[in-house]
Amino acid sequence: MLSVIGDNLIGIIIACLPGVIFAYQGIREIIVMRRKQKQETVRAVGKVLSFETRETRTGRYRNVVHTHDAPVVEFSANGTTVRHKSDIEYKENAFKVDEIVHLFYDPNDPAHFHLEKGFRRMLSLGAALIATGIGWIVLVCALVVLFLK
């Protein structure tokens, strides 16, 4: 059995690669979000003024359009009014113009902030990517054990 695995090791590694990529992306997403959470600690209430919209195209013929909105938010920080675009893009219609939002900003640079709504979902996305990656790797290993007996 070990010699069969050794003979097919390159194929097994290639088959596991998508799982590794998913897990890596999930870990990266969580690290970035946690870093933002540690730096952006001051709580504030703001208002969505507008959106900067970006479209991406996917699909075989680039015919599927995905719209992402980065809300432009105004809030008070250290006695001054800050008006800035969110670093995080959200699905279309996640926020509305004039919506009151809760956010956390970096006291050293208030232009860096994250909106409370949707932030946990971003962490959940990272966890889901990790789980998908691990599941893929486990599935590949199970198939190897099953078919190489």
N, C-alpha and C positions, 0 to 999 in steps of 0.2 A: 504494500500500500504506500509506504513512504517513497519507494523508488518511482511509483506512478505519479505521486504528487511532485516529486523532484523533476521528473521529465516534463510536467505540465506547469511548472512554477510560473513561467513568464505569462502564460495564458491566464492563470489564476490571479496573478497580480493585476493584469490588464482588466480582468472582469471585476476586480474589487475597486478599481480606480474611480468609477463614478461615486461609490459610497464614500471614499476618502475625500473626494471633492465636496460632496454635500456636507460632510461632517466639518471639514475645514471652513467652508463658508459660514456654517452655523456658529462655530467657535469664534470666527472673526466678527460676525455680527454682534454676538453677545459681548465680546471684549470692547468693541467700539461703543456700544450702548452703555456698558458699565463705566467706561471712561468718561462719557458725557455725564452720567449720573453723579460721578465723584466730583467733577469740575463745576457742574451747573447745580449749585446747592441752594441758591436764594429763590424763595417762592414769590411769585407775583401773579397778578391778574391782568390780562391784556385783552385786546380786541382785534379780531381779524379784519384787516382793511381791504385786502385784495388777494389775488393769487398770481403766481408765476407758473404757467402751465408748460409742461414739456410732454411731447408725444414720442413714443417709441413704437417701432414696427417689428413684429415677429411673424413667424409663420414661413412656410415654404416659399411663398411669393411675396413676403413682406406685406401681406394684406390684412394682418390683424393689428389694429391700432390700440395701444394702451396709453391712457392719459394719466399723468401724475401732476398733482398740484402741490406747490410749496407755498403755504400761506404766508402772507406778509402781515406781521403782527406789530401792534403798537402797545407799549407798556411803559410803566414808570420804573426806573432803576436808579438808585442813588440820587434821587431828586431830579433826574433828567428824563425826558421822554425819549424812548428808544423806538425806532421804526426799522424793522429788519425782516428779511426773508428767513424762514425756517431752513435749517440745514437738511431736514428730513422731508422727503416728498411723500405725499399721501395719495391714496386712491381718490379719484374724482368724487366730489361731493362729500368728502369726509368732514369738511367744515363749511360754514356759510359766512358770507360777508356780514359784518357787524356782530358775529357770534362772540360772546365773552368766553375766553379760554383761560385755563390755569396753566402756568408754565414755571419752569425753573431756569434761572440764568446764571452764568458765570459772573461772580462779583468783580473779577478783574477785567472782564470783557463782556458786557451785557449783550453784545451782538450774537454771542454764542448762547443759545437756549434750546430747550426742548419742551414741546407741549406735552402736558400730562396725558391728554386723550391720545390714544394710539401708541404711546411709548411702551406700555406693557405688551401690546400686540407685536411690536418689533422684537421684544425679548422672546416672546412665544414663537415667533418665526425662526429665530436662531435655534431655539430648542427643538423645533420641528425638523429643521434641516439636519441637526445632529442625529436625531432619532431616525430620520430617513436614511442617513448615511450608514449608521450602525446596522440598521435593518437590512440594507442592501448587502453589506459585508457578511452578515450572518447568513443571509439567503444564499450568497455565492458559496460560502463555506459548507453549508448544508448540502447544496447541490453537488459540490465536489465530493463530499463524503458519500453521498447517495450513489452517484454515477461512476465513481472510480473504484468501487469495491470489486 
